[in-house]
Amino acid sequence: MIGRKKSRKRHTAEWISIVALALLAAPAQGGRVVTDQTGRRVMVPEHPSRLVSLAPSITETLFLLGAGDQVVGNTDYCEYPPEAQSKPHVGSILSPSLEKIVALRPDLVLGSPEANRRETADRLEQLGIPLYGVTARSVDEMLASIADLGRLLRREAEAKRLVSELKQRIDAVSRRVAHRPPPRVLFVVWYRPLTTAGARTFVSDVIRRAGGKSISEGLEGEWPKLGLEEALRLDPDVILFPRSESFAPGLEEFRSLPGWRNLRAVKARRMFVISDAIIRSSPRLVDALEEVARILHPESAR
Amino acid sequence: MRLPTTRRNALILTGALAVGLLVVSLCALALGSVPLSLGDVWEGLRGSAKGTDQAVIVREIRLPRILLAILVGAALATSGTALQALLRNPLAEPYVLGISSGAALGAIVALWIGGRIAPASPLAAFLGALATTTWVYFLGRRGGRLASYTLVLAGVVTASFLSAAILFVLTMLSTRDVRGMAFWLMGDLSVVTEAQLRMLFPLVVLGFAALYAFSKDLNVLLLGEEEAAHLGVNVTRVQTVVYLLASLLTGIAVALSGAIGYLGLLVPHLARMIVGSDHRMLLPTAALGGSIVLVLSDTVARTVVAPNELPVGAVTAVAGAPVFIYLLRRTAG
């Protein structure tokens, strides 16, 4: 349901559900029909007060907007900020428990097409629980998403403050890295098969803004695979790995892996494990931006 | 300890299994990541407490799932029983014959071409199952009759070819679609609409009734094709119709639930241990047994890592493989 393409039938079904919801909800507490970040029209409460977040990035944003108290449920993976861990969990991102969500009595569920399954969205719609889609594919879209959530939750002032603070930090980074030659970067989402970030992801955007150039920028798709031969041909200056529990080999082990050990960046030990904030489109993306900028341009940090 | 086949025993056993299914389903309605009492379940079912959380959980979330498990479990077990008798091969089951792989490929291709996972994919899955069934049927014919071993081999090879094709299409899909698909491929009962249930119910009942009408022919076929022909059974006709019916039953089940393995293989064997190989008793026992096993498996899938959920196919496979090995050792020794 969070999908971008919609058939006419879909639209009709949506409208029917909106009308039905309006009939049900309007006399009780009132609501408004808004367009969410994925282009769907959703009936949301005037002042959403019981929120369930289905993605860690959304949870982080809600807490930074000061709406942490209104979060009544989130996922097993919502670890940041630490207070989020003590909220009731509704399960994993891919298979949350619908009955747990129902039992938490949310007046609004927030999910993301990048994180959740379509089936989850479809089932929520069938149950008449409003779902607000949140999406961002670049740093600018992340900022726009915060402002949008501010309007949705009636927290415009907090959102404005947060966005302007983030913008200052982003601008500071661009000033520091301006006019410096961009190192060529390989971002490794997974090493076997070698999977990287495509052009239209916030990862590539962060690398660009941090004064680097992603070697996979020309690749189609969000998380394209890159042949090791191609990686050798492009021979990046720096290799970045997001921090992850399941990451199999340590950085040193790449020095003995055939193919990998022939990469210039591996020989020169220009490999870095960075915060996993870079693969979450939350405000912490700016933390990742600053970290990548320090790695790519260490001389500018001083 | 096999029960002798009498009308009375058949009725008693069927009745007992039906009561068993009812009890298991009621318990399944009470179990889940949100604990409910049997009283809550009763009120939810009666609709006396409409709109409460308990009622929504019972009626909108757990009930459709359990009904789907009952129908799919019965369809897969019935289909497996009929195919094992038809091909006189204890390994025959809908999945070995490639039917589920065909359904999966159909659904995946529909997704690849640009459809959404629901509601277009049940139709695409069904068409995939139908195409595979027809293809394997023609490959498995020798001199106008279905040749058991040829058919099984044709099914196995077709299944592995289709699996390769599935992997190919999966690499072409976007990450988001792959995640949904991976769940579906492992069997997922969590998404079903009332309209789909209403369509599935008569199809499963009709499919079962049609296969049941062939019970005596299946009994005779167990003696061998020549013998059956001497006893006046039109072997070619029985083979064709039973094979198509069993495949269709599997096709519609897979279309709505994804690939749930081991059920169609194991439940018939378990049922045969209890009632022997008279299909007049075996088919109803297997059907009800299949429902019970799948409702139990899905309840485990919903509760064992709650509030997370496992794909139900993972549960049936993890439980099914050891049981199958146990049966194998028992009958071999």
Interface residues (C-beta under 8 A of the other chain):
Chain A: G3 K5 D76 H89 V90 G91 S92 L94 S95 P96 S97 L98 E99 K100 V102 A103 R105 P113 E114 R117 R118 E119 D122 R123 Q126 L127 G221 E222 W223 K225
Chain B: G32 S33 V34 D53 V56 I57 E60 I61 R62 G114 R116 I117 A118 T171 S174 T175 R176 R179 G180 F183 D188 S190 V191 T193 R302 A306 P307 N308 E309 L310
